[in-house]
Amino acid sequence: MIEIRQLDGNDIWGQIEGLSAVLVDCVEGGASVNFMSGFSMDDAALFFESVADAVDRAERLAFAAFDGEEVLGTVQVMLRTPPNQPHRGEIAKLLVRRASRGQGVAQQLMEAAEEAAREAGKTLLTLDTASDAAERLYERMGWTRVGVIPNFALLPDGAPCATTFFWKQL
Ligand SMILES: CC(C)(COP(=O)(O)OP(=O)(O)OC[C@H]1O[C@@H](n2cnc3c(N)ncnc32)[C@H](O)[C@@H]1OP(=O)(O)O)[C@@H](O)C(=O)NCCC(=O)NCCS
């Protein structure tokens, strides 16, 4: 049974080990999510501490998928945008641990994130993803693919990878 919960800053601190384990597992699995190979649980905890601060400042929304108290995946919505883009939010760090993929966890996380973004007054969401990673998921969920920038980022092992940009009107 998958349960999606929105997390406040305290919740993130309380779940920091489970959230970090998901992020480390994704990087170890080769996901291009800003971090390079050798990324540790301590590195991941530092990252989620900064997320907790941003959530407390109302600059981000954070969600996690749980099976009981076990964290299966997570996603964030960046709410903080320049003054001329108050209606836009950005999806970041959609991560599902390898053992829990292919069961709709990411789809449920995205549904929760999109709904909360709408409730926060956002009417446009954007995101970028390593090409191939989650493109089918986003297209299935009504996102429009803008295009691909080759060599935009590196995979954890240092190999260059293309990035695809998407948008969705809420
Ligand atoms: C991309 C990612 C988030 C997808 O997570 P996920 O939970 O496996 O996604 P879903 O289960 O919702 O969808 C994945 C597939 O499972 C299928 N699926 C969903 N529920 C299913 C079920 N009950 N039974 C069988 N298949 C199912 C979906 O149809 C989908 O198939 P498709 O992609 O071939 O069309 C995950 O692979 C991941 O964390 N990757 C590393 C990080 C990353 O690249 N993130 C995205 C960019 S930030």
The ligand as an SDF file (V2000), in Angstrom:
LIG
                    3D

 48 50  0  0  0  0  0  0  0  0999 V2000
   11.9320    7.9370  -13.2520 C   0  0  0  0  0  0  0  0  0  0  0  0
   11.4340    7.3090  -11.9790 C   0  0  0  0  0  0  0  0  0  0  0  0
   11.1260    8.3950  -10.9550 C   0  0  0  0  0  0  0  0  0  0  0  0
   10.1500    6.4980  -12.2680 C   0  0  0  0  0  0  0  0  0  0  0  0
    9.6770    5.9380  -11.0290 O   0  0  0  0  0  0  0  0  0  0  0  0
    8.5870    4.7460  -10.9880 P   0  0  0  0  0  0  0  0  0  0  0  0
    7.9630    4.7600   -9.6430 O   0  0  0  0  0  0  0  0  0  0  0  0
    9.1950    3.4940  -11.4530 O   0  0  0  0  0  0  0  0  0  0  0  0
    7.5240    5.2700  -12.0580 O   0  0  0  0  0  0  0  0  0  0  0  0
    6.0970    4.6140  -12.3310 P   0  0  0  0  0  0  0  0  0  0  0  0
    6.0000    3.2890  -11.6540 O   0  0  0  0  0  0  0  0  0  0  0  0
    5.0540    5.6280  -12.0170 O   0  0  0  0  0  0  0  0  0  0  0  0
    6.1700    4.4170  -13.8980 O   0  0  0  0  0  0  0  0  0  0  0  0
    7.2310    3.6150  -14.4290 C   0  0  0  0  0  0  0  0  0  0  0  0
    6.6850    2.5190  -15.2910 C   0  0  0  0  0  0  0  0  0  0  0  0
    6.0020    1.5530  -14.5040 O   0  0  0  0  0  0  0  0  0  0  0  0
    4.7260    1.2930  -15.0980 C   0  0  0  0  0  0  0  0  0  0  0  0
    3.7820    0.9490  -14.0160 N   0  0  0  0  0  0  0  0  0  0  0  0
    3.2230    1.8100  -13.1480 C   0  0  0  0  0  0  0  0  0  0  0  0
    2.4040    1.1170  -12.2950 N   0  0  0  0  0  0  0  0  0  0  0  0
    2.5040   -0.1820  -12.6470 C   0  0  0  0  0  0  0  0  0  0  0  0
    1.9340   -1.3620  -12.1450 C   0  0  0  0  0  0  0  0  0  0  0  0
    1.0880   -1.3550  -11.0980 N   0  0  0  0  0  0  0  0  0  0  0  0
    2.2550   -2.5330  -12.7340 N   0  0  0  0  0  0  0  0  0  0  0  0
    3.1110   -2.5670  -13.7780 C   0  0  0  0  0  0  0  0  0  0  0  0
    3.6970   -1.4570  -14.2980 N   0  0  0  0  0  0  0  0  0  0  0  0
    3.3870   -0.2980  -13.7370 C   0  0  0  0  0  0  0  0  0  0  0  0
    4.3480    2.5600  -15.7690 C   0  0  0  0  0  0  0  0  0  0  0  0
    3.4360    2.3310  -16.8200 O   0  0  0  0  0  0  0  0  0  0  0  0
    5.6900    3.0140  -16.3130 C   0  0  0  0  0  0  0  0  0  0  0  0
    5.9990    2.3720  -17.5240 O   0  0  0  0  0  0  0  0  0  0  0  0
    6.7650    3.1340  -18.6830 P   0  0  0  0  0  0  0  0  0  0  0  0
    7.7050    4.1330  -18.0610 O   0  0  0  0  0  0  0  0  0  0  0  0
    7.4730    2.0390  -19.3850 O   0  0  0  0  0  0  0  0  0  0  0  0
    5.7220    3.7760  -19.5050 O   0  0  0  0  0  0  0  0  0  0  0  0
   12.4950    6.3230  -11.4120 C   0  0  0  0  0  0  0  0  0  0  0  0
   12.8870    5.4420  -12.4320 O   0  0  0  0  0  0  0  0  0  0  0  0
   13.7280    7.0270  -10.8570 C   0  0  0  0  0  0  0  0  0  0  0  0
   13.7560    7.4150   -9.6790 O   0  0  0  0  0  0  0  0  0  0  0  0
   14.7670    7.1990  -11.6880 N   0  0  0  0  0  0  0  0  0  0  0  0
   16.0040    7.8320  -11.2270 C   0  0  0  0  0  0  0  0  0  0  0  0
   15.8310    9.3140  -10.9760 C   0  0  0  0  0  0  0  0  0  0  0  0
   15.3290   10.0530  -12.1900 C   0  0  0  0  0  0  0  0  0  0  0  0
   15.8370    9.8710  -13.2790 O   0  0  0  0  0  0  0  0  0  0  0  0
   14.3050   10.9170  -11.9720 N   0  0  0  0  0  0  0  0  0  0  0  0
   13.6680   11.6670  -13.0260 C   0  0  0  0  0  0  0  0  0  0  0  0
   14.3420   12.9110  -13.3480 C   0  0  0  0  0  0  0  0  0  0  0  0
   14.5050   14.0840  -12.0530 S   0  0  0  0  0  0  0  0  0  0  0  0
  1  2  1  0
  2  3  1  0
  2  4  1  0
  2 36  1  0
  4  5  1  0
  5  6  1  0
  6  7  2  0
  6  8  1  0
  6  9  1  0
  9 10  1  0
 10 11  2  0
 10 12  1  0
 10 13  1  0
 13 14  1  0
 14 15  1  0
 15 16  1  0
 15 30  1  0
 16 17  1  0
 17 18  1  0
 17 28  1  0
 18 19  1  0
 18 27  1  0
 19 20  2  0
 20 21  1  0
 21 22  1  0
 21 27  2  0
 22 23  1  0
 22 24  2  0
 24 25  1  0
 25 26  2  0
 26 27  1  0
 28 29  1  0
 28 30  1  0
 30 31  1  0
 31 32  1  0
 32 33  2  0
 32 34  1  0
 32 35  1  0
 36 37  1  0
 36 38  1  0
 38 39  2  0
 38 40  1  0
 40 41  1  0
 41 42  1  0
 42 43  1  0
 43 44  2  0
 43 45  1  0
 45 46  1  0
 46 47  1  0
 47 48  1  0
M  END
$$$$
